[in-house]
Amino acid sequence: MVNILRTLLAVFLLGLCPALDAKTPPVQEVLAGGQGAVLFQLSNDFPTVFPGALIPQISVIPSGSDGKTVYFLEGSSNGFRTTRSYLGALPPGRYRFVDFQAVDCKMLCADPALPAPMDMPEFEISTGRVRYLGTIALAMLSNSYSTNPNAFRNYWSWNHRPEAKEAKHMLGAYPALSSFAASLDSGWHGTETATAEMSRIQMKARSYGMLGATDFGEDGFYFSSHNGMIKRYRPGGALELLDTGHDLMVTSVRELAGGHLFTTGEAGMLRYSADGGMTWVDRSEGLPFGLTTNAVVIGDDEVAFTLQKNEAVSLYRGKASGGEWRKIGDFPLVFATWTGLPGAQPELFHHNGTLVLTLPSRKLAVIDLASGTSELRDPPGSIALTKLSGDGVLRCSCAKTIAVSPYESRDYGKTWTPAAFSRFLGLPEFHDAQNGFSYQGAVFSTKKTGLSFTRDGGKTWDLTNYPELSQAWWQPAYSRNGKVLMLYSISFFGQTALQVVKTSVDGGKSWQRLTGPVRWPNAPPSARPTGPSPVPNAVPPIGPPSPPPPPPGQPPRL
């Protein structure tokens, strides 16, 4: 709580506090004048429900100094979802990190809010050159169901020698510095510590995210995650981790014919695997820098996805396995203060040769893949969430006035009618035209919290009360064959930094929490000790234990 209050107070007082040292001017203006610059990403592996939150400053000081001269580095979210890119001009010399949540004033900064780890190396800045440090990864984990900061432990990792190709790619976040692509230095000062590689491996194994569930075969699910990782699971098997070969957030994953895989990611990180995720190839070439996400399958080896950059979202299509990407079109991505909902992000759906792209400012783009033509259409209000079911029904949670209510369209958004279900019911998932289910939450009544099922296309709904579901906000999903039901959510009340997943194989009568075992089939050789799990020093379960079975005659607890 102290850190939260400090952060909020800092926001108000930031401009009132006497600066220790003036912020550096734009990098492109000072590189030619004798200074250098540092470039890196900070990936915080912690639940972020809405992107675009306050971006903290990061402070550095000259090595061996008295600490009175402090330089503050500003972050950017351009091309990222939860990761932040940092670029700052510095005089030539050697530096070390001090605080990763720095406040540029004397009043509140007696001690660092998020101090750099003791073993973090220093870095060297040279005249007229940009020093690239790669991705600094942070995981904040807790084994207790508590918001007490003392219950959390911070884990860090970094790559001592990031590749020059990666450095050039990440410079794409700053178009004004494109002329300095030949003036890049990569890596930290000194030699790598003996524990650095294991820290990177553990960071990937700890990736909390299990987001954006998509099909894994007939009865399983793929999830995107942080640190370049994806996960897959089917009931009765292990939770498997797969490393796609980079260190940023994977934003979507799709399985194609033959078990081939395609993923999108932050900073335009596209990857393709022809062997079920064991090895990956880079498919980012030829794309501008930006946030790629929302992958959908439109053919046996063909995908479409979005690329967000500044105030526009571009739509691309092409072969997942190779070849050039073809732009379908550009669409406005301007959040409307009075008509949009905070946190709303574009979503992309495919149905029978038609793409539907939602836009935050009360718009839908409907694209015919055969002709390439597109049309902007109006939803019934500001879009909070949208789903397109297999029978072509488009449903949205939209705010026509202040309240968010459900609506349905059977012509891809030309006309809309109010949905038959309650606004307190989360936007349902339908397996077919008749069968669907969803989470229902009531803020002030756990008696009305639980799961609702329909077997008549949404005309009527049956609620089963599960009070425990009030501890999180849940998303429903069906497996491809409809035999496995799943709930997945971030348990935000406990801030446990672990995605909660539950599955049912009996139509929702009983539910099982996903607890493991955990396997990492394409882990590096150093992370493959003998034993049943290739994950080194397996991360202990995070969050509250599973509740006991219910007394006879009561519904099963989740």
Salt bridges, closest charged atoms under 4 A:
ASP45 OD1 - HIS226 ND1 3.92
ASP104 OD2 - LYS23 NZ 3.19
GLU124 OE1 - ARG94 NE 3.06
ASP185 OD2 - ARG129 NE 2.93
GLU192 OE2 - ARG200 NH1 2.72
ASP215 OD2 - ARG480 NH2 3.70
ASP219 OD1 - ARG234 NE 2.96
GLU240 OE1 - ARG232 NE 2.64
ASP243 OD1 - LYS204 NZ 3.17
ASP247 OD1 - LYS204 NZ 3.35
GLU255 OE1 - ARG480 NH1 3.94
ASP282 OD2 - LYS165 NZ 3.96
ASP282 OD1 - ARG271 NH1 2.91
GLU302 OE2 - ARG317 NH2 2.83
ASP330 OD1 - LYS327 NZ 3.32
GLU375 OE1 - ARG377 NH2 3.20
ASP378 OD1 - LYS363 NZ 2.63
GLU408 OE2 - ARG395 NE 3.11
GLU408 OE1 - ARG410 NH2 3.80
GLU429 OE1 - LYS387 NZ 3.04
ASP432 OD2 - HIS431 ND1 3.66
GLU468 OE2 - ARG557 NE 2.16
